[in-house]
Amino acid sequence: MTFDIRFWGVRGSIACPSTEHIKYGGNTSCIEVSVGDRIFVLDAGTGIRGLGQEFLKRDVREAHLLLTHTHWDHINGFPFFVPAYDPKRAIHIMAGHLNEREGGIQGALSAQMDSPMFPVPLEAMQAKLRFEDFKAGDSFDLYDDVHVRTAALNHPNGATGYRIEYEGKSVCYITDTEHVAGELDQNILGLIEGSDLVIYDSMYTEEEYETKVGWGHSTWNEGVKLCREANAKKLAIFHHEPEHTDDIMDGIEVEAQKEWASCFVAREGVTVELD
């Protein structure tokens, strides 16, 4: 059975469609993980709109939506996710940072769509929506043969990292998170140990990070350190700064691959197959 990862949105903070963001894409965070005909969606940034159109073409009837957190760039595509309005579809929505907050993930998504912020309420979504809050650090099986592990990340208001495992293969999604200079995050190391692909928050260069401490993001340099320490096989540089044009991202990829050949810059529309 196939185990594929497709990038639908790779940008951080805000969507930035422009002629300078063609190669890598301007949509915010959204990734599709396919294990055969079973679908897992990581985050609901603006990239989820295109994914929703693809779901209609493929007639995808069921999916799990795993949210890292509910900052706007990770959920503001959700109101435009067309399958959520179709009563023939079922979507299981999960989050690990709101389990102690009244209303949980359902309340957060509802507030985003409440008047006067949006004209269509959450109740207009006629798909079979199931909302579930868990605690970051929990592990669970979404199918008999698909195991999910999670870990708390270092980000304002909290965030959750995910590891999806199937038949000895795994992909890890680690965004948004901030490292501490000179220290390797033990939560992340434990989660990504031996993983086939680590998708890591690499929003800033090392020089930019010096003025962004406390903003909740990291660098590709830190991603390389973590992957090497954890014996991970491949790193996807992800959550690109909106000011980073295609030319800048080209330069980052060249520099990163000189440091570690097993990394690449994530591009919208690209699929990675875990053989």
C-alpha positions as CSV (number, residue, x, y, z in Angstrom):
1,M,0.0,0.0,0.0
2,T,1.3,3.5,-0.9
3,F,2.4,6.0,1.8
4,D,2.5,9.5,0.1
5,I,2.8,13.0,1.4
6,R,1.6,15.9,-0.8
7,F,2.3,19.6,0.0
8,W,-0.8,21.8,-0.6
9,G,0.5,24.8,1.4
10,V,4.1,25.5,2.6
11,R,4.1,29.1,3.6
12,G,4.0,30.6,7.1
13,S,2.1,33.6,8.7
14,I,0.1,34.7,5.7
15,A,-0.6,33.6,2.2
16,C,1.5,35.5,-0.4
17,P,0.4,34.8,-4.0
18,S,2.7,36.7,-6.3
19,T,5.0,36.3,-9.3
20,E,7.9,36.0,-6.8
21,H,6.4,33.0,-5.1
22,I,5.5,30.7,-8.1
23,K,8.1,28.0,-7.7
24,Y,7.5,27.2,-4.0
25,G,4.0,28.5,-3.6
26,G,2.2,31.1,-1.6
27,N,-0.5,29.1,0.3
28,T,-0.2,28.5,4.1
29,S,0.2,25.2,5.8
30,C,-1.7,22.2,4.6
31,I,-0.3,18.7,3.9
32,E,-2.1,15.5,2.7
33,V,-0.9,12.1,3.9
34,S,-2.3,9.2,2.0
35,V,-2.0,5.6,3.2
36,G,-3.7,3.8,0.4
37,D,-7.2,5.2,0.3
38,R,-7.1,6.6,3.8
39,I,-6.5,10.3,4.1
40,F,-4.9,12.4,6.8
41,V,-4.8,16.2,6.5
42,L,-2.2,18.2,8.5
43,D,-3.4,21.7,9.1
44,A,-6.1,23.8,7.4
45,G,-4.2,26.8,6.0
46,T,-5.2,28.3,2.7
47,G,-3.8,25.3,0.9
48,I,-6.8,23.2,2.1
49,R,-9.0,25.0,-0.5
50,G,-7.2,23.3,-3.4
51,L,-7.1,20.0,-1.5
52,G,-10.9,20.2,-1.1
53,Q,-11.4,20.6,-4.8
54,E,-9.1,17.6,-5.3
55,F,-11.2,15.6,-2.8
56,L,-14.3,16.3,-4.9
57,K,-12.6,15.1,-8.1
58,R,-11.4,11.9,-6.3
59,D,-14.7,11.5,-4.4
60,V,-12.9,11.3,-1.1
61,R,-15.6,10.5,1.4
62,E,-13.7,10.4,4.7
63,A,-10.6,12.1,6.1
64,H,-8.9,13.0,9.4
65,L,-7.9,16.6,9.9
66,L,-5.0,16.9,12.5
67,L,-4.3,20.5,13.6
68,T,-1.1,21.6,15.1
69,H,-2.7,24.7,16.5
70,T,-5.3,27.4,15.7
71,H,-3.3,30.5,14.7
72,W,-4.9,32.0,11.6
73,D,-2.4,30.7,9.0
74,H,-3.2,27.1,10.0
75,I,-7.0,27.3,10.0
76,N,-8.1,30.2,7.7
77,G,-8.6,27.9,4.8
78,F,-11.1,25.7,6.7
79,P,-14.2,27.8,5.9
80,F,-13.3,27.3,2.2
81,F,-12.9,23.5,2.4
82,V,-15.9,22.5,0.2
83,P,-16.2,18.8,1.3
84,A,-17.1,20.1,4.8
85,Y,-20.4,21.4,3.4
86,D,-21.4,18.0,1.8
87,P,-23.5,15.7,3.9
88,K,-22.0,12.7,2.0
89,R,-18.5,13.3,3.6
90,A,-17.1,12.6,7.0
91,I,-14.3,14.6,8.7
92,H,-12.7,13.8,12.0
93,I,-11.1,17.0,13.3
94,M,-8.5,16.6,16.1
95,A,-6.2,19.0,18.1
96,G,-3.9,18.7,21.1
97,H,-3.5,22.2,22.4
98,L,-7.1,23.1,23.5
99,N,-8.1,20.2,25.7
100,E,-8.3,22.4,28.8
101,R,-10.1,25.2,27.1
102,E,-13.9,25.4,27.1
103,G,-15.3,24.6,23.7
104,G,-12.0,23.0,22.5
105,I,-11.3,22.7,18.9
106,Q,-14.9,22.9,17.8
107,G,-15.3,26.2,19.7
108,A,-12.1,27.7,18.1
109,L,-13.2,26.8,14.6
110,S,-16.7,28.1,15.2
111,A,-15.4,31.4,16.6
112,Q,-13.4,31.9,13.4
113,M,-16.6,31.6,11.3
114,D,-18.8,33.6,13.7
115,S,-20.3,37.0,12.8
116,P,-18.9,39.6,12.1
117,M,-15.6,37.7,11.1
118,F,-17.3,35.4,8.5
119,P,-20.8,35.3,6.9
120,V,-21.2,31.5,7.0
121,P,-21.3,29.8,10.4
122,L,-19.8,26.4,11.3
123,E,-23.3,25.0,11.5
124,A,-23.7,25.4,7.7
125,M,-21.2,22.6,7.2
126,Q,-23.3,19.6,6.6
127,A,-20.6,16.9,6.5
128,K,-20.4,14.5,9.4
129,L,-18.0,16.5,11.5
130,R,-16.5,14.9,14.6
131,F,-14.4,17.1,16.9
132,E,-11.9,15.6,19.3
133,D,-9.5,17.2,21.7
134,F,-6.5,15.3,23.1
135,K,-3.4,16.3,25.1
136,A,-0.2,16.9,23.2
137,G,2.0,13.9,24.0
138,D,-0.8,11.4,23.6
139,S,-0.6,8.4,21.2
140,F,-3.5,6.8,19.4
141,D,-4.6,4.5,16.6
142,L,-6.7,6.0,13.8
143,Y,-6.9,2.6,12.1
144,D,-5.7,-0.8,13.2
145,D,-2.5,-0.4,11.2
146,V,-2.0,3.4,11.4
147,H,-0.5,4.7,14.7
148,V,-0.2,8.4,15.6
149,R,2.2,9.8,18.2
150,T,2.2,13.4,19.3
151,A,4.4,15.9,21.2
152,A,4.0,19.4,22.6
153,L,5.9,22.1,20.7
154,N,7.4,25.4,21.9
155,H,5.0,28.0,20.4
156,P,2.9,30.8,21.7
157,N,-0.6,29.5,22.7
158,G,0.7,25.9,22.3
159,A,1.1,23.6,19.3
160,T,1.4,19.9,18.6
161,G,3.8,17.8,16.6
162,Y,2.6,14.6,14.9
163,R,4.2,11.3,13.8
164,I,2.1,9.1,11.5
165,E,3.3,5.5,11.4
166,Y,2.3,2.7,9.0
167,E,4.1,-0.6,8.4
168,G,7.5,0.5,9.7
169,K,7.4,3.8,7.8
170,S,6.7,7.2,9.3
171,V,6.3,10.9,8.6
172,C,6.7,13.7,11.2
173,Y,5.2,17.1,11.1
174,I,6.9,19.6,13.3
175,T,5.5,23.1,12.9
176,D,5.3,25.7,14.5
177,T,8.1,25.4,17.1
178,E,11.0,27.5,18.4
179,H,14.3,26.0,19.4
180,V,16.5,27.2,22.3
181,A,20.0,28.1,21.0
182,G,22.5,25.4,22.0
183,E,19.9,22.9,23.1
184,L,18.2,20.1,21.2
185,D,14.5,19.8,21.9
186,Q,14.0,16.4,23.6
187,N,10.3,16.3,22.8
188,I,11.1,16.6,19.1
189,L,14.0,14.2,19.2
190,G,11.9,11.5,20.8
191,L,9.1,12.0,18.2
192,I,11.3,12.0,15.1
193,E,13.7,9.2,16.0
194,G,14.4,7.1,12.9
195,S,11.6,8.8,10.9
196,D,11.6,8.5,7.1
197,L,10.6,12.2,6.6
198,V,10.6,15.1,9.0
199,I,8.7,18.2,7.9
200,Y,10.2,21.0,10.1
201,D,9.5,24.7,10.8
202,S,12.3,26.5,9.1
203,M,10.8,29.9,8.8
204,Y,14.0,32.0,9.5
205,T,17.6,32.0,8.5
206,E,20.1,32.0,11.4
207,E,20.6,35.7,10.9
208,E,16.9,36.5,11.0
209,Y,16.3,34.3,14.0
210,E,18.6,36.6,16.1
211,T,15.9,39.3,16.0
212,K,12.9,36.9,16.2
213,V,13.5,35.1,19.5
214,G,10.2,34.5,21.2
215,W,8.2,34.5,17.9
216,G,7.8,30.7,18.0
217,H,9.7,29.6,14.9
218,S,13.0,27.9,14.0
219,T,15.6,27.5,11.3
220,W,16.6,24.8,8.8
221,N,20.0,24.6,10.5
222,E,18.2,23.4,13.7
223,G,16.1,21.0,11.6
224,V,19.3,19.4,10.3
225,K,20.8,19.1,13.7
226,L,17.7,17.4,15.1
227,C,17.4,15.0,12.1
228,R,21.0,13.9,12.3
229,E,20.8,13.4,16.1
230,A,17.6,11.4,15.7
231,N,18.8,9.3,12.7
232,A,16.0,10.6,10.6
233,K,16.3,9.9,6.9
234,K,15.1,13.1,5.2
235,L,14.2,16.7,6.1
236,A,11.6,18.9,4.4
237,I,12.3,22.6,5.0
238,F,8.8,24.1,5.6
239,H,6.7,27.1,6.8
240,H,8.5,29.6,4.6
241,E,8.7,33.3,5.6
242,P,6.4,35.3,3.2
243,E,9.3,37.7,2.4
244,H,11.4,34.8,1.1
245,T,11.0,34.9,-2.7
246,D,11.7,32.0,-5.0
247,D,15.2,33.3,-5.5
248,I,15.8,33.3,-1.7
249,M,14.4,29.9,-1.3
250,D,16.6,28.6,-4.1
251,G,19.6,29.9,-2.2
252,I,18.4,28.3,1.1
253,E,18.1,24.9,-0.6
254,V,21.6,25.1,-2.0
255,E,23.0,26.1,1.3
256,A,21.1,23.5,3.3
257,Q,22.0,20.7,0.9
258,K,25.7,21.6,1.3
259,E,25.2,21.1,5.0
260,W,23.2,17.9,4.7
261,A,22.3,16.3,1.3
262,S,19.2,14.6,2.7
263,C,17.1,17.8,2.9
264,F,15.0,19.8,0.5
265,V,12.8,22.8,0.5
266,A,9.1,21.9,0.4
267,R,7.2,23.1,-2.7
268,E,3.5,23.4,-3.1
269,G,2.1,20.5,-5.3
270,V,5.1,18.2,-4.8
271,T,4.4,14.6,-3.6
272,V,6.9,12.6,-1.6
273,E,6.6,8.8,-1.7
274,L,7.7,6.7,1.2
275,D,8.8,3.5,-0.5
